[in-house]
């Protein structure tokens, strides 16, 4: 493509040639025009035509370039808008994913509680069947002893409701948000039925209620009880996750990060480990790799 300066110099050259041709024509009679003058005029005309074609080509190309620039600008604007929409969608998806993980964790906890309740009831039925078998074998002894006055003192456990009733009532109040009533019942369960399968769950809910109420110091201590007294219980991962959260809420960043990394090491495939990784990511910390 010819630039503007080149085009102007070319036009000056053509004008000079045209002027020279005009002067030669004016100085020579028309009947004596030489062959060279005719050739010069022909060349000038050809150059003039070439300039017009070049000008037309330049105008056309400039129009195409302007159109391309406008299209490129439109495309860039569309891409920018699309990128902003994608970023907004990704941010919303991250928020939705975190919310769904929390919901799934709560649902799994509820399912685990239901399974534990069923297991406890089955154990109770099994025990009742065993007691019935023992009762049949010792029926005669029991009949002979019914005539004697009962002098045996009932254990202190009889002061509390049956374990399944007490636990179910506490769990119902917990799910309904009646935390003050629920924590009292869970504490009674731990006091009277510390050796049952659901004792670890009850201890976890005591700590969890404290966490929800913002009493993070007490929550950390009671989460520790779950981890120390029931290390293989089904609430161990949840207790360690919540303990890490509570430490972060107390401003103990390093301790909280250590707890979350420890959870990932102990339970790498759990939902709680996924939540711990997400929390570490928000803190700008990479999870510690397993050794």
GIGINOR-V276242 format. One record per pair of residues at least 6 apart in sequence whose C-alpha atoms are under 8 Angstrom apart, sorted by sequence separation. I is the first residue (numbers start at 1). J is the second residue. If there is no record, write none. Layout:
BEGIN
{{I J} {I J}}
END
This chain:
BEGIN
{{160 166} {173 179} {193 199} {210 216} {230 236} {247 253} {267 273} {280 286} {211 218} {248 255} {280 287} {25 33} {173 181} {174 182} {210 218} {211 219} {247 255} {248 256} {173 182} {174 183} {190 199} {210 219} {226 235} {227 236} {247 256} {248 257} {263 272} {264 273} {172 182} {189 199} {209 219} {226 236} {246 256} {263 273} {264 274} {277 287} {170 181} {171 182} {207 218} {208 219} {244 255} {245 256} {25 37} {170 182} {190 202} {207 219} {227 239} {244 256} {264 276} {24 37} {169 182} {170 183} {189 202} {190 203} {206 219} {207 220} {226 239} {227 240} {243 256} {244 257} {260 273} {263 276} {264 277} {207 221} {244 258} {170 185} {187 202} {207 222} {208 223} {224 239} {244 259} {261 276} {21 37} {169 185} {170 186} {186 202} {187 203} {206 222} {207 223} {223 239} {243 259} {244 260} {260 276} {186 203} {223 240} {260 277} {167 185} {204 222} {241 259} {21 40} {166 185} {167 186} {186 205} {187 206} {203 222} {204 223} {223 242} {224 243} {240 259} {241 260} {21 41} {166 186} {186 206} {203 223} {223 243} {240 260} {260 280} {167 189} {183 205} {203 225} {204 226} {241 263} {17 40} {18 41} {166 189} {183 206} {203 226} {220 243} {240 263} {257 280} {264 287} {219 243} {265 289} {265 290} {18 44} {163 189} {183 209} {200 226} {220 246} {237 263} {261 287} {17 44} {219 246} {220 247} {261 288} {160 188} {200 229} {217 246} {14 44} {163 193} {179 209} {200 230} {216 246} {237 267} {204 235} {211 242} {216 247} {241 272} {160 192} {201 233} {241 273} {14 47} {200 233} {201 234} {216 249} {217 250} {237 270} {14 48} {201 235} {208 242} {216 250} {238 272} {157 192} {167 202} {200 235} {204 239} {211 246} {237 272} {241 276} {11 51} {121 164} {120 164} {117 164} {2 58} {1 58} {120 197} {120 198} {116 197} {117 198} {116 198} {113 201} {112 234} {105 271} {105 272} {101 271} {102 275} {101 275} {98 275}}
END
